[in-house]
Amino acid sequence: MVKLKHTYDIWNALPVLITTEERTEEARQWIHGTFHEVENIFRIITVDKVKKYYELKRKIKGTRE
């Protein structure tokens, strides 16, 4: 998270943390506490959602061919 915050500070890049469902609440607590100044900017995405988006993209791409 420190590197994501640093990247935001330097390049104004959107910090996106990919984690497991079990660790999502822990990440939110860290962001709410230590990284509170970028709390509204941080995005947390679970691994399952990344997999779901990937599969949906593959299906959409497959229908266009």
mmCIF file of the N, C-alpha and C atoms, coordinates in Angstrom:
data_MODEL
# 
_entry.id   MODEL 
# 
loop_
_atom_site.group_PDB 
_atom_site.id 
_atom_site.type_symbol 
_atom_site.label_atom_id 
_atom_site.label_alt_id 
_atom_site.label_comp_id 
_atom_site.label_asym_id 
_atom_site.label_entity_id 
_atom_site.label_seq_id 
_atom_site.pdbx_PDB_ins_code 
_atom_site.Cartn_x 
_atom_site.Cartn_y 
_atom_site.Cartn_z 
_atom_site.occupancy 
_atom_site.B_iso_or_equiv 
_atom_site.pdbx_formal_charge 
_atom_site.auth_seq_id 
_atom_site.auth_comp_id 
_atom_site.auth_asym_id 
_atom_site.auth_atom_id 
_atom_site.pdbx_PDB_model_num 
ATOM 1   N N  . MET A 1 1  ? 0.815   -1.180  0.000   1.00 0.00 ? 1  MET A N  1 
ATOM 2   C CA . MET A 1 1  ? 0.000   0.000   0.000   1.00 0.00 ? 1  MET A CA 1 
ATOM 3   C C  . MET A 1 1  ? 0.867   1.255   0.000   1.00 0.00 ? 1  MET A C  1 
ATOM 4   N N  . VAL A 1 2  ? 2.021   1.161   0.620   1.00 0.00 ? 2  VAL A N  1 
ATOM 5   C CA . VAL A 1 2  ? 2.924   2.309   0.638   1.00 0.00 ? 2  VAL A CA 1 
ATOM 6   C C  . VAL A 1 2  ? 3.351   2.665   -0.784  1.00 0.00 ? 2  VAL A C  1 
ATOM 7   N N  . LYS A 1 3  ? 3.671   1.647   -1.569  1.00 0.00 ? 3  LYS A N  1 
ATOM 8   C CA . LYS A 1 3  ? 4.085   1.905   -2.952  1.00 0.00 ? 3  LYS A CA 1 
ATOM 9   C C  . LYS A 1 3  ? 2.931   2.467   -3.777  1.00 0.00 ? 3  LYS A C  1 
ATOM 10  N N  . LEU A 1 4  ? 1.723   1.995   -3.542  1.00 0.00 ? 4  LEU A N  1 
ATOM 11  C CA . LEU A 1 4  ? 0.572   2.549   -4.246  1.00 0.00 ? 4  LEU A CA 1 
ATOM 12  C C  . LEU A 1 4  ? 0.366   4.017   -3.884  1.00 0.00 ? 4  LEU A C  1 
ATOM 13  N N  . LYS A 1 5  ? 0.504   4.341   -2.610  1.00 0.00 ? 5  LYS A N  1 
ATOM 14  C CA . LYS A 1 5  ? 0.374   5.726   -2.158  1.00 0.00 ? 5  LYS A CA 1 
ATOM 15  C C  . LYS A 1 5  ? 1.465   6.585   -2.764  1.00 0.00 ? 5  LYS A C  1 
ATOM 16  N N  . HIS A 1 6  ? 2.672   6.069   -2.793  1.00 0.00 ? 6  HIS A N  1 
ATOM 17  C CA . HIS A 1 6  ? 3.804   6.799   -3.367  1.00 0.00 ? 6  HIS A CA 1 
ATOM 18  C C  . HIS A 1 6  ? 3.575   7.066   -4.858  1.00 0.00 ? 6  HIS A C  1 
ATOM 19  N N  . THR A 1 7  ? 3.084   6.075   -5.566  1.00 0.00 ? 7  THR A N  1 
ATOM 20  C CA . THR A 1 7  ? 2.779   6.231   -6.987  1.00 0.00 ? 7  THR A CA 1 
ATOM 21  C C  . THR A 1 7  ? 1.718   7.299   -7.196  1.00 0.00 ? 7  THR A C  1 
ATOM 22  N N  . TYR A 1 8  ? 0.723   7.321   -6.328  1.00 0.00 ? 8  TYR A N  1 
ATOM 23  C CA . TYR A 1 8  ? -0.308  8.355   -6.413  1.00 0.00 ? 8  TYR A CA 1 
ATOM 24  C C  . TYR A 1 8  ? 0.302   9.742   -6.183  1.00 0.00 ? 8  TYR A C  1 
ATOM 25  N N  . ASP A 1 9  ? 1.163   9.851   -5.179  1.00 0.00 ? 9  ASP A N  1 
ATOM 26  C CA . ASP A 1 9  ? 1.789   11.136  -4.866  1.00 0.00 ? 9  ASP A CA 1 
ATOM 27  C C  . ASP A 1 9  ? 2.644   11.654  -6.016  1.00 0.00 ? 9  ASP A C  1 
ATOM 28  N N  . ILE A 1 10 ? 3.392   10.771  -6.657  1.00 0.00 ? 10 ILE A N  1 
ATOM 29  C CA . ILE A 1 10 ? 4.314   11.192  -7.712  1.00 0.00 ? 10 ILE A CA 1 
ATOM 30  C C  . ILE A 1 10 ? 3.607   11.408  -9.046  1.00 0.00 ? 10 ILE A C  1 
ATOM 31  N N  . TRP A 1 11 ? 2.790   10.440  -9.463  1.00 0.00 ? 11 TRP A N  1 
ATOM 32  C CA . TRP A 1 11 ? 2.200   10.468  -10.797 1.00 0.00 ? 11 TRP A CA 1 
ATOM 33  C C  . TRP A 1 11 ? 0.691   10.655  -10.818 1.00 0.00 ? 11 TRP A C  1 
ATOM 34  N N  . ASN A 1 12 ? 0.094   10.816  -9.670  1.00 0.00 ? 12 ASN A N  1 
ATOM 35  C CA . ASN A 1 12 ? -1.355  10.962  -9.577  1.00 0.00 ? 12 ASN A CA 1 
ATOM 36  C C  . ASN A 1 12 ? -2.082  9.748   -10.176 1.00 0.00 ? 12 ASN A C  1 
ATOM 37  N N  . ALA A 1 13 ? -1.452  8.574   -10.027 1.00 0.00 ? 13 ALA A N  1 
ATOM 38  C CA . ALA A 1 13 ? -2.022  7.330   -10.546 1.00 0.00 ? 13 ALA A CA 1 
ATOM 39  C C  . ALA A 1 13 ? -3.050  6.792   -9.555  1.00 0.00 ? 13 ALA A C  1 
ATOM 40  N N  . LEU A 1 14 ? -4.125  6.227   -10.054 1.00 0.00 ? 14 LEU A N  1 
ATOM 41  C CA . LEU A 1 14 ? -5.174  5.659   -9.219  1.00 0.00 ? 14 LEU A CA 1 
ATOM 42  C C  . LEU A 1 14 ? -4.650  4.406   -8.505  1.00 0.00 ? 14 LEU A C  1 
ATOM 43  N N  . PRO A 1 15 ? -4.603  4.408   -7.163  1.00 0.00 ? 15 PRO A N  1 
ATOM 44  C CA . PRO A 1 15 ? -4.106  3.236   -6.443  1.00 0.00 ? 15 PRO A CA 1 
ATOM 45  C C  . PRO A 1 15 ? -5.168  2.143   -6.370  1.00 0.00 ? 15 PRO A C  1 
ATOM 46  N N  . VAL A 1 16 ? -4.854  0.988   -6.938  1.00 0.00 ? 16 VAL A N  1 
ATOM 47  C CA . VAL A 1 16 ? -5.766  -0.149  -6.945  1.00 0.00 ? 16 VAL A CA 1 
ATOM 48  C C  . VAL A 1 16 ? -5.058  -1.320  -6.268  1.00 0.00 ? 16 VAL A C  1 
ATOM 49  N N  . LEU A 1 17 ? -5.660  -1.823  -5.205  1.00 0.00 ? 17 LEU A N  1 
ATOM 50  C CA . LEU A 1 17 ? -5.120  -2.957  -4.473  1.00 0.00 ? 17 LEU A CA 1 
ATOM 51  C C  . LEU A 1 17 ? -5.943  -4.186  -4.810  1.00 0.00 ? 17 LEU A C  1 
ATOM 52  N N  . ILE A 1 18 ? -5.280  -5.234  -5.267  1.00 0.00 ? 18 ILE A N  1 
ATOM 53  C CA . ILE A 1 18 ? -5.949  -6.503  -5.553  1.00 0.00 ? 18 ILE A CA 1 
ATOM 54  C C  . ILE A 1 18 ? -5.605  -7.456  -4.418  1.00 0.00 ? 18 ILE A C  1 
ATOM 55  N N  . THR A 1 19 ? -6.637  -7.980  -3.771  1.00 0.00 ? 19 THR A N  1 
ATOM 56  C CA . THR A 1 19 ? -6.434  -8.840  -2.600  1.00 0.00 ? 19 THR A CA 1 
ATOM 57  C C  . THR A 1 19 ? -7.501  -9.930  -2.575  1.00 0.00 ? 19 THR A C  1 
ATOM 58  N N  . THR A 1 20 ? -7.426  -10.790 -1.578  1.00 0.00 ? 20 THR A N  1 
ATOM 59  C CA . THR A 1 20 ? -8.427  -11.839 -1.423  1.00 0.00 ? 20 THR A CA 1 
ATOM 60  C C  . THR A 1 20 ? -9.632  -11.285 -0.651  1.00 0.00 ? 20 THR A C  1 
ATOM 61  N N  . GLU A 1 21 ? -10.726 -11.978 -0.756  1.00 0.00 ? 21 GLU A N  1 
ATOM 62  C CA . GLU A 1 21 ? -11.945 -11.577 -0.038  1.00 0.00 ? 21 GLU A CA 1 
ATOM 63  C C  . GLU A 1 21 ? -11.694 -11.529 1.469   1.00 0.00 ? 21 GLU A C  1 
ATOM 64  N N  . GLU A 1 22 ? -10.912 -12.476 1.965   1.00 0.00 ? 22 GLU A N  1 
ATOM 65  C CA . GLU A 1 22 ? -10.641 -12.561 3.398   1.00 0.00 ? 22 GLU A CA 1 
ATOM 66  C C  . GLU A 1 22 ? -9.843  -11.357 3.913   1.00 0.00 ? 22 GLU A C  1 
ATOM 67  N N  . ARG A 1 23 ? -9.033  -10.754 3.083   1.00 0.00 ? 23 ARG A N  1 
ATOM 68  C CA . ARG A 1 23 ? -8.162  -9.655  3.527   1.00 0.00 ? 23 ARG A CA 1 
ATOM 69  C C  . ARG A 1 23 ? -8.703  -8.282  3.159   1.00 0.00 ? 23 ARG A C  1 
ATOM 70  N N  . THR A 1 24 ? -9.871  -8.225  2.547   1.00 0.00 ? 24 THR A N  1 
ATOM 71  C CA . THR A 1 24 ? -10.454 -6.957  2.130   1.00 0.00 ? 24 THR A CA 1 
ATOM 72  C C  . THR A 1 24 ? -10.712 -6.031  3.313   1.00 0.00 ? 24 THR A C  1 
ATOM 73  N N  . GLU A 1 25 ? -11.277 -6.553  4.371   1.00 0.00 ? 25 GLU A N  1 
ATOM 74  C CA . GLU A 1 25 ? -11.580 -5.715  5.531   1.00 0.00 ? 25 GLU A CA 1 
ATOM 75  C C  . GLU A 1 25 ? -10.306 -5.197  6.181   1.00 0.00 ? 25 GLU A C  1 
ATOM 76  N N  . GLU A 1 26 ? -9.289  -6.022  6.254   1.00 0.00 ? 26 GLU A N  1 
ATOM 77  C CA . GLU A 1 26 ? -7.998  -5.587  6.801   1.00 0.00 ? 26 GLU A CA 1 
ATOM 78  C C  . GLU A 1 26 ? -7.417  -4.440  5.965   1.00 0.00 ? 26 GLU A C  1 
ATOM 79  N N  . ALA A 1 27 ? -7.503  -4.572  4.658   1.00 0.00 ? 27 ALA A N  1 
ATOM 80  C CA . ALA A 1 27 ? -7.012  -3.507  3.768   1.00 0.00 ? 27 ALA A CA 1 
ATOM 81  C C  . ALA A 1 27 ? -7.800  -2.223  3.989   1.00 0.00 ? 27 ALA A C  1 
ATOM 82  N N  . ARG A 1 28 ? -9.109  -2.331  4.134   1.00 0.00 ? 28 ARG A N  1 
ATOM 83  C CA . ARG A 1 28 ? -9.934  -1.135  4.387   1.00 0.00 ? 28 ARG A CA 1 
ATOM 84  C C  . ARG A 1 28 ? -9.536  -0.444  5.684   1.00 0.00 ? 28 ARG A C  1 
ATOM 85  N N  . GLN A 1 29 ? -9.239  -1.227  6.707   1.00 0.00 ? 29 GLN A N  1 
ATOM 86  C CA . GLN A 1 29 ? -8.819  -0.653  7.988   1.00 0.00 ? 29 GLN A CA 1 
ATOM 87  C C  . GLN A 1 29 ? -7.494  0.086   7.852   1.00 0.00 ? 29 GLN A C  1 
ATOM 88  N N  . TRP A 1 30 ? -6.552  -0.499  7.110   1.00 0.00 ? 30 TRP A N  1 
ATOM 89  C CA . TRP A 1 30 ? -5.270  0.170   6.880   1.00 0.00 ? 30 TRP A CA 1 
ATOM 90  C C  . TRP A 1 30 ? -5.477  1.476   6.125   1.00 0.00 ? 30 TRP A C  1 
ATOM 91  N N  . ILE A 1 31 ? -6.287  1.422   5.099   1.00 0.00 ? 31 ILE A N  1 
ATOM 92  C CA . ILE A 1 31 ? -6.530  2.626   4.295   1.00 0.00 ? 31 ILE A CA 1 
ATOM 93  C C  . ILE A 1 31 ? -7.234  3.683   5.133   1.00 0.00 ? 31 ILE A C  1 
ATOM 94  N N  . HIS A 1 32 ? -8.207  3.269   5.913   1.00 0.00 ? 32 HIS A N  1 
ATOM 95  C CA . HIS A 1 32 ? -8.944  4.209   6.756   1.00 0.00 ? 32 HIS A CA 1 
ATOM 96  C C  . HIS A 1 32 ? -8.040  4.845   7.806   1.00 0.00 ? 32 HIS A C  1 
ATOM 97  N N  . GLY A 1 33 ? -7.065  4.103   8.291   1.00 0.00 ? 33 GLY A N  1 
ATOM 98  C CA . GLY A 1 33 ? -6.179  4.618   9.329   1.00 0.00 ? 33 GLY A CA 1 
ATOM 99  C C  . GLY A 1 33 ? -4.940  5.293   8.759   1.00 0.00 ? 33 GLY A C  1 
ATOM 100 N N  . THR A 1 34 ? -4.003  4.495   8.337   1.00 0.00 ? 34 THR A N  1 
ATOM 101 C CA . THR A 1 34 ? -2.699  4.985   7.906   1.00 0.00 ? 34 THR A CA 1 
ATOM 102 C C  . THR A 1 34 ? -2.762  5.823   6.635   1.00 0.00 ? 34 THR A C  1 
ATOM 103 N N  . PHE A 1 35 ? -3.610  5.449   5.704   1.00 0.00 ? 35 PHE A N  1 
ATOM 104 C CA . PHE A 1 35 ? -3.663  6.136   4.411   1.00 0.00 ? 35 PHE A CA 1 
ATOM 105 C C  . PHE A 1 35 ? -4.947  6.955   4.258   1.00 0.00 ? 35 PHE A C  1 
ATOM 106 N N  . HIS A 1 36 ? -5.415  7.510   5.354   1.00 0.00 ? 36 HIS A N  1 
ATOM 107 C CA . HIS A 1 36 ? -6.692  8.226   5.371   1.00 0.00 ? 36 HIS A CA 1 
ATOM 108 C C  . HIS A 1 36 ? -6.744  9.399   4.392   1.00 0.00 ? 36 HIS A C  1 
ATOM 109 N N  . GLU A 1 37 ? -5.597  10.003  4.078   1.00 0.00 ? 37 GLU A N  1 
ATOM 110 C CA . GLU A 1 37 ? -5.616  11.153  3.168   1.00 0.00 ? 37 GLU A CA 1 
ATOM 111 C C  . GLU A 1 37 ? -5.958  10.771  1.730   1.00 0.00 ? 37 GLU A C  1 
ATOM 112 N N  . VAL A 1 38 ? -5.836  9.504   1.385   1.00 0.00 ? 38 VAL A N  1 
ATOM 113 C CA . VAL A 1 38 ? -6.217  9.036   0.043   1.00 0.00 ? 38 VAL A CA 1 
ATOM 114 C C  . VAL A 1 38 ? -7.318  7.985   0.134   1.00 0.00 ? 38 VAL A C  1 
ATOM 115 N N  . GLU A 1 39 ? -8.021  7.960   1.229   1.00 0.00 ? 39 GLU A N  1 
ATOM 116 C CA . GLU A 1 39 ? -9.059  6.948   1.465   1.00 0.00 ? 39 GLU A CA 1 
ATOM 117 C C  . GLU A 1 39 ? -10.109 6.931   0.353   1.00 0.00 ? 39 GLU A C  1 
ATOM 118 N N  . ASN A 1 40 ? -10.507 8.084   -0.120  1.00 0.00 ? 40 ASN A N  1 
ATOM 119 C CA . ASN A 1 40 ? -11.547 8.157   -1.154  1.00 0.00 ? 40 ASN A CA 1 
ATOM 120 C C  . ASN A 1 40 ? -11.024 7.823   -2.538  1.00 0.00 ? 40 ASN A C  1 
ATOM 121 N N  . ILE A 1 41 ? -9.721  7.719   -2.689  1.00 0.00 ? 41 ILE A N  1 
ATOM 122 C CA . ILE A 1 41 ? -9.116  7.456   -3.993  1.00 0.00 ? 41 ILE A CA 1 
ATOM 123 C C  . ILE A 1 41 ? -8.756  5.982   -4.155  1.00 0.00 ? 41 ILE A C  1 
ATOM 124 N N  . PHE A 1 42 ? -8.317  5.345   -3.069  1.00 0.00 ? 42 PHE A N  1 
ATOM 125 C CA . PHE A 1 42 ? -7.920  3.936   -3.093  1.00 0.00 ? 42 PHE A CA 1 
ATOM 126 C C  . PHE A 1 42 ? -9.064  3.054   -3.576  1.00 0.00 ? 42 PHE A C  1 
ATOM 127 N N  . ARG A 1 43 ? -8.758  2.071   -4.400  1.00 0.00 ? 43 ARG A N  1 
ATOM 128 C CA . ARG A 1 43 ? -9.733  1.079   -4.849  1.00 0.00 ? 43 ARG A CA 1 
ATOM 129 C C  . ARG A 1 43 ? -9.244  -0.297  -4.407  1.00 0.00 ? 43 ARG A C  1 
ATOM 130 N N  . ILE A 1 44 ? -10.163 -1.091  -3.898  1.00 0.00 ? 44 ILE A N  1 
ATOM 131 C CA . ILE A 1 44 ? -9.846  -2.459  -3.494  1.00 0.00 ? 44 ILE A CA 1 
ATOM 132 C C  . ILE A 1 44 ? -10.664 -3.400  -4.373  1.00 0.00 ? 44 ILE A C  1 
ATOM 133 N N  . ILE A 1 45 ? -9.981  -4.316  -5.013  1.00 0.00 ? 45 ILE A N  1 
ATOM 134 C CA . ILE A 1 45 ? -10.638 -5.296  -5.888  1.00 0.00 ? 45 ILE A CA 1 
ATOM 135 C C  . ILE A 1 45 ? -10.181 -6.682  -5.448  1.00 0.00 ? 45 ILE A C  1 
ATOM 136 N N  . THR A 1 46 ? -11.111 -7.611  -5.380  1.00 0.00 ? 46 THR A N  1 
ATOM 137 C CA . THR A 1 46 ? -10.742 -8.973  -4.992  1.00 0.00 ? 46 THR A CA 1 
ATOM 138 C C  . THR A 1 46 ? -10.231 -9.749  -6.208  1.00 0.00 ? 46 THR A C  1 
ATOM 139 N N  . VAL A 1 47 ? -9.452  -10.767 -5.926  1.00 0.00 ? 47 VAL A N  1 
ATOM 140 C CA . VAL A 1 47 ? -8.926  -11.634 -6.975  1.00 0.00 ? 47 VAL A CA 1 
ATOM 141 C C  . VAL A 1 47 ? -10.076 -12.260 -7.753  1.00 0.00 ? 47 VAL A C  1 
ATOM 142 N N  . ASP A 1 48 ? -11.138 -12.628 -7.041  1.00 0.00 ? 48 ASP A N  1 
ATOM 143 C CA . ASP A 1 48 ? -12.297 -13.239 -7.702  1.00 0.00 ? 48 ASP A CA 1 
ATOM 144 C C  . ASP A 1 48 ? -12.923 -12.293 -8.727  1.00 0.00 ? 48 ASP A C  1 
ATOM 145 N N  . LYS A 1 49 ? -12.996 -11.008 -8.405  1.00 0.00 ? 49 LYS A N  1 
ATOM 146 C CA . LYS A 1 49 ? -13.555 -10.044 -9.355  1.00 0.00 ? 49 LYS A CA 1 
ATOM 147 C C  . LYS A 1 49 ? -12.662 -9.886  -10.578 1.00 0.00 ? 49 LYS A C  1 
ATOM 148 N N  . VAL A 1 50 ? -11.363 -9.906  -10.375 1.00 0.00 ? 50 VAL A N  1 
ATOM 149 C CA . VAL A 1 50 ? -10.434 -9.814  -11.509 1.00 0.00 ? 50 VAL A CA 1 
ATOM 150 C C  . VAL A 1 50 ? -10.640 -11.008 -12.436 1.00 0.00 ? 50 VAL A C  1 
ATOM 151 N N  . LYS A 1 51 ? -10.758 -12.197 -11.844 1.00 0.00 ? 51 LYS A N  1 
ATOM 152 C CA . LYS A 1 51 ? -11.001 -13.394 -12.648 1.00 0.00 ? 51 LYS A CA 1 
ATOM 153 C C  . LYS A 1 51 ? -12.326 -13.294 -13.398 1.00 0.00 ? 51 LYS A C  1 
ATOM 154 N N  . LYS A 1 52 ? -13.355 -12.784 -12.715 1.00 0.00 ? 52 LYS A N  1 
ATOM 155 C CA . LYS A 1 52 ? -14.669 -12.640 -13.335 1.00 0.00 ? 52 LYS A CA 1 
ATOM 156 C C  . LYS A 1 52 ? -14.608 -11.667 -14.510 1.00 0.00 ? 52 LYS A C  1 
ATOM 157 N N  . TYR A 1 53 ? -13.956 -10.514 -14.314 1.00 0.00 ? 53 TYR A N  1 
ATOM 158 C CA . TYR A 1 53 ? -13.824 -9.528  -15.392 1.00 0.00 ? 53 TYR A CA 1 
ATOM 159 C C  . TYR A 1 53 ? -13.043 -10.096 -16.563 1.00 0.00 ? 53 TYR A C  1 
ATOM 160 N N  . TYR A 1 54 ? -12.004 -10.864 -16.266 1.00 0.00 ? 54 TYR A N  1 
ATOM 161 C CA . TYR A 1 54 ? -11.193 -11.479 -17.315 1.00 0.00 ? 54 TYR A CA 1 
ATOM 162 C C  . TYR A 1 54 ? -12.035 -12.447 -18.152 1.00 0.00 ? 54 TYR A C  1 
ATOM 163 N N  . GLU A 1 55 ? -12.800 -13.289 -17.475 1.00 0.00 ? 55 GLU A N  1 
ATOM 164 C CA . GLU A 1 55 ? -13.643 -14.248 -18.195 1.00 0.00 ? 55 GLU A CA 1 
ATOM 165 C C  . GLU A 1 55 ? -14.708 -13.536 -19.034 1.00 0.00 ? 55 GLU A C  1 
ATOM 166 N N  . LEU A 1 56 ? -15.306 -12.484 -18.478 1.00 0.00 ? 56 LEU A N  1 
ATOM 167 C CA . LEU A 1 56 ? -16.294 -11.725 -19.246 1.00 0.00 ? 56 LEU A CA 1 
ATOM 168 C C  . LEU A 1 56 ? -15.668 -11.087 -20.479 1.00 0.00 ? 56 LEU A C  1 
ATOM 169 N N  . LYS A 1 57 ? -14.472 -10.553 -20.325 1.00 0.00 ? 57 LYS A N  1 
ATOM 170 C CA . LYS A 1 57 ? -13.780 -9.949  -21.462 1.00 0.00 ? 57 LYS A CA 1 
ATOM 171 C C  . LYS A 1 57 ? -13.489 -10.991 -22.539 1.00 0.00 ? 57 LYS A C  1 
ATOM 172 N N  . ARG A 1 58 ? -13.062 -12.169 -22.106 1.00 0.00 ? 58 ARG A N  1 
ATOM 173 C CA . ARG A 1 58 ? -12.794 -13.243 -23.072 1.00 0.00 ? 58 ARG A CA 1 
ATOM 174 C C  . ARG A 1 58 ? -14.056 -13.631 -23.825 1.00 0.00 ? 58 ARG A C  1 
ATOM 175 N N  . LYS A 1 59 ? -15.197 -13.701 -23.121 1.00 0.00 ? 59 LYS A N  1 
ATOM 176 C CA . LYS A 1 59 ? -16.457 -14.052 -23.772 1.00 0.00 ? 59 LYS A CA 1 
ATOM 177 C C  . LYS A 1 59 ? -16.853 -12.986 -24.783 1.00 0.00 ? 59 LYS A C  1 
ATOM 178 N N  . ILE A 1 60 ? -16.742 -11.728 -24.391 1.00 0.00 ? 60 ILE A N  1 
ATOM 179 C CA . ILE A 1 60 ? -17.097 -10.635 -25.289 1.00 0.00 ? 60 ILE A CA 1 
ATOM 180 C C  . ILE A 1 60 ? -16.183 -10.613 -26.500 1.00 0.00 ? 60 ILE A C  1 
ATOM 181 N N  . LYS A 1 61 ? -14.896 -10.776 -26.285 1.00 0.00 ? 61 LYS A N  1 
ATOM 182 C CA . LYS A 1 61 ? -13.944 -10.774 -27.374 1.00 0.00 ? 61 LYS A CA 1 
ATOM 183 C C  . LYS A 1 61 ? -14.200 -11.957 -28.323 1.00 0.00 ? 61 LYS A C  1 
ATOM 184 N N  . GLY A 1 62 ? -14.580 -13.100 -27.756 1.00 0.00 ? 62 GLY A N  1 
ATOM 185 C CA . GLY A 1 62 ? -14.855 -14.279 -28.555 1.00 0.00 ? 62 GLY A CA 1 
ATOM 186 C C  . GLY A 1 62 ? -16.080 -14.131 -29.435 1.00 0.00 ? 62 GLY A C  1 
ATOM 187 N N  . THR A 1 63 ? -17.071 -13.327 -29.009 1.00 0.00 ? 63 THR A N  1 
ATOM 188 C CA . THR A 1 63 ? -18.276 -13.142 -29.803 1.00 0.00 ? 63 THR A CA 1 
ATOM 189 C C  . THR A 1 63 ? -18.069 -12.171 -30.950 1.00 0.00 ? 63 THR A C  1 
ATOM 190 N N  . ARG A 1 64 ? -17.027 -11.366 -30.893 1.00 0.00 ? 64 ARG A N  1 
ATOM 191 C CA . ARG A 1 64 ? -16.743 -10.378 -31.942 1.00 0.00 ? 64 ARG A CA 1 
ATOM 192 C C  . ARG A 1 64 ? -15.966 -10.965 -33.097 1.00 0.00 ? 64 ARG A C  1 
ATOM 193 N N  . GLU A 1 65 ? -15.383 -12.127 -32.900 1.00 0.00 ? 65 GLU A N  1 
ATOM 194 C CA . GLU A 1 65 ? -14.554 -12.711 -33.952 1.00 0.00 ? 65 GLU A CA 1 
ATOM 195 C C  . GLU A 1 65 ? -15.376 -13.479 -34.942 1.00 0.00 ? 65 GLU A C  1 
# 
